Amino acid sequence: MKWQLGRRSGNVEDRRGQGPGGGGGMRLGLVGIVIVVIIAFVTGRNPLELLGLLAQQGEPGTAQTQPGAATAPPADDQAAQFVSTILGSTEDVWGKVFQASGNTYPPPKLVLFSGAVASACGQATSAVGPFYCPGDQQVYLDTSFFEEMKAKLGGGGDFAEAYVIAHEVGHHIQTLTGVSNKMNSMRARGENMEGDNGLSVRQELQADCYAGVWANQAQKQYQWLEAGDIEEALSTASAIGDDRLQRQSRGSVVPDSFTHGTSEQRVRWFRTGFDSGDPGRCDTFKATQL
């Protein structure tokens, strides 16, 4: 991937080396986070979802983080510059999509951290992987996840990493379009969130589709994909499917606990977005077959 062709975003905040820092909302501390991760592992749920549910117990509108002084990544930090470029591309793509419908796109910030970080969704460690917090509309990323993705999950490569970032930005699109609020309302009513046909799976697959839409439109702008790049993204989407992750960790698959979709579903919805370039094709909530 010739990612150097892209524009760097100014919305990347470097908190690496600061530790979890301050912040409002509910703070679990490292011991609490470990407990949540263990519970998530046993139940098959997304650790970030559990952290977000706990954070929602705090008073709405008050969960604001107060990290140390915000800094831009060093200019000679290639990993940070890559992240900044991919984020800049998502800003360009979604800015045009929103403009076409007569709206303005407010881009998210992307926070680089190491080890642990405080967000409006609570404190989190690198163990939860990259995540988006709707409470502060920020993407959080410890780039060490990309090394783990290569070493343990069987995915990797620069375009695969770009797909991961674009997927989290997809959750930002869901916040802006009201999907996240609807999900919270459905969750409060006790509607089916998990399982192979649950709302959580549909939300994650839509973010995969949005990542494909970004990839399509960014390619039209920069022509930056190289041989094997699409295969990298598809391989990574397959590697982080619920069925494959559960088989690796448990030795068996429990569809009732799915939160992100199967490998086949994640690949298919990314391809739906990439082949069409149309976010209108990403309505997983109305799909009769995921």
N, C-alpha and C positions, 0 to 999 in steps of 0.2 A: 504494500500500500504506500503510495507516494503522499503521505500525509503532510509533508512539508509544504505542499502547494496551498494548504488551507490558511485561513485567517485565524490568528490567536484571539481568544476571548479575554476580556478584562475582568471576567466574573469568576476567576479562580482564586480562592483564598487558601493560603498555606498555613496550616496549623500543626504541621509535623514537628514533633519534638516538644509540643506544649503540654501533652497529656490531656486527660479529659476536660480539664478546665472548669470554669464556672458554669452557670446556667440555671434557669428557673425550672419549674415543673417538678415532676417526681424524679428524684435521684436514687437509683438502686445501689450504686457502688459496685465495685468489681465482684464482690461475693454474690450480690443479688443478680448480677448479669450472668454469672456462671450458673446459678440455679435456673434462671430462665432458659439458658441455652440447653441445659440438661433436660429440662421439661420438654422443650421443643424437640429435642432429639428423640425422646421416648415417645412422644405423641405424634411425631412426624410433621409438626407445625413449623411455620416460618418463625425463627426467633425474633425478627424485627416486628412481626405482627403482634407477638405477645408483648414486646416492649412498648409498642405503640398503644396497645390497649391499656397498659398500666399508666402510660403518660396521660391518657385521656381522663384518668381519674382526678387529675389536677384541675384547677379552675381554667376554663377556656380563655384563651387570649393572654394568659400570663406566662406561658411556657416559652420564654425567650432565653436564648443562650447568651452568655457574656464571656466569650473567649478573650484571650489576650489580644494584643494589637494585631489587626489583620495585616497580612503581608502578601505580596505577590510572590509567586515561585521564582527562584533564581533563573536568570536568563540562560544559564549554561546547564540547566537541569533538563535533560532530554525527555525523561519520563513525564515531567510536569508540563513541558511544552507540547508533548503529544496530547495529553489530556486537554490542555487549553485549546489546541487546534480542533479536536473533535467537538468540544463544547461550542466553539465558535461556529462550526459547521451546523450544529443543531440549531443554533440561534438564527442562522441565515435561512435554513430550511423552514423552520416553524414560523419564523417571522413572515415569510412570504405566504405560507398557508393561512395564517391568521389574517394577514392583510387582504387576501383574496376574498375573505368573508366579511370584510369591513371592520375587523377587530385589530387590536394591538397585542403583540405577544410580549409579556413580561418574562424574560428569561430567568431561570433559576441560577443561584450561585452554586458552585461546586467547591466543596471543602476537602482539601487533602489533609489526611491525618495519619498518625502512626500509633498503633497499639489500641488506643481508646479515644473516644470523643464524646462531647456533650452536644445534644441536639434538643430541639423542642419536643422530640419524641422520647426523650430520656437519654441516659448515657448508653453507649454501645461500644463493644470491642470489635477488633478486626474479625472476630469469629463469625459475626453475622454477615460478613461480606459487604459489598457496595450496597447502599440503600438510599432511598429518597424519603425525606420527612415532609409530609404535607403541612405540618404545624409551622415550619419556618420556610417552606418551599426551597429547600436546599438538597443537593445531592452530596452524599458523603462517600469518600473513597480512600481506602488505604491501598496504594498501588502494589503492596506485597501480595494482594489477592491474585494479581495476574500471574505471579510466579507460582502460587499454589494451584492456579487453574491449569498451568502447564504440567506441573509435577504430579498432581493428584487426580485431576478431573479429566485429563485427556483432551483438553481444549487449549487454545492459545494462538498467539500471533497478533500482529498489530490490528488487523481488521476485526478479529474476534474481540479484542479489548475495546475497540470502538463500538462494537455491538453492545457490549455490557453497559457502557456509558449511555448509549442511545436508548437502551431499555429503561434505565433509571429516569432519563429525561421524559420517556413515554409516560411515566407515572406523574410527572409534572403536568403534562398535557391533560391527564385525567383529572388532576386537581383543578386546572383552569376551566375545564369543560363541565365540571360538576359531578363527574363520575365518582370521585372519592367521597363527596358528601352523601351521595346516594348509597354508596357502600356502607358508610357509617350508620345511616338510617336503617338499612336492611339488617345490619349486624345487631343494632339495638332492638330490632323486632324479633331477633332470634331466627332469621331466615338462614337457609343453608349456605354456609360460607365455604366449607371444605368438601372434599370428595372430588371424583373425577369429572363431575358436572357442576361443581359448586361455583359460587360467585367469586371466590378468591382466585380460582383457576382462570376464570373468564377475564378477570382484571389483569392477571399476569400475562395471559396470551395476547390481550389487546396491546400491552406494552411491548411485547415481542413484535407484533404487527407494526406498531408505530416505529420501532427501530428499523424495520424493513423499509417503511416509507422514507425515513430519513436517508437510508443507504441508497435508495433509488435516486432521490433528488440530489443528494450530494454528489453522486457519480455523474449525473448530468452536468453539474456545475464544474467539477474538477477533472473528471476522467482519471481518477487517481487509483482505481482498483487494478491490481495485477493478477496474474494467473494464480489461482489457488486461494485468493482472498475470500470469495464467497464460500468456498468449502470450509475455510477456517471458521467462519461465523456459524455455518450449519453444524459443524462438528461440535462447536462449543454449546450451541443451543441443545444439541442432543445430549451432551455430557452433563448438563445441569437439569435434565428432566427429572421429575419426581420419581418415576419408576426406576431409572438408572441409579439415582442417588440412594434410594431405599434399598435396592438390591446390593449395592456396594456396602452400605452401613449395617443392614440388618440380615441380608441374605434372602429377603423376601420382599414382595411388593404389597402395600396396603392401599388400594385405591381410595378408600374412605378418608384417608388422611392427606390426600393430594392437596397442594396449595398453589403449585405453579404450572401443572400440566405435564403430560408425558413427553418423552424425547421427541416422538413423532409429531405431537401437537405443536410443540415449540418450534420445530423446524418448519412445519407447514404454515403456521401463522406468520413467521418471519418471511417466508417466501411469498405469502399472500401480499404482504406490504411491499416487499421488494419488487415483485413482478408487476404490481399495479401502480405503485407510487401514489396511491389514493387512500388517504386516511378514512374515507367513507367506507372502504372495504374492511375496516377493522372493528366492526361492531360485533364483537364476540358475545355480547349479552343477548343478542337476538338470534345468534346462530343455533340451529337445531342440532348440528353435529359439530363438536369441537375437534 
